[in-house]
């Protein structure tokens, strides 16, 4: 939707609109920087958690195959059983962290950044329209 700059009758009115648009742009630029940083961190963390989860799942599968081959009560069986339990606990922890900091949060952050960028572009377009109209008004 285009703005109707013909409603602005003086250069002072154009200047007032431009000043307000500049304020909005500064706020959006700040939000953009915050979202950009959050996106970088959350994407990195989600990738790390996903990679760790894949490794744990593989390790648990290997232990599940290995444990039945060991004699019950042997030191190796006890050590492997303990390792299996710890891996399962860690997998639960990672699952909880992914719910809070995983892919869903990362993608929503990316969407917020994209939204902010489109708003900034729209405001820049409006500033250009107002400036063009201002130039057409008598001093």
Buried (B, 14 or more C-beta within 10 A) or exposed (E): EEBEBEEBEEBEBBBEBBEEBEEBBEBBEEBBEBBBEBBEEBBEBBEEBBEBBEEBEEBBEEBEEBBEEBEEEEEEBEEBBEBBEEBBEBBEEBEEBBEEBBBEBBBEBBEBBEBBBEBBEBBEEBBEBBBEBBEEBEE
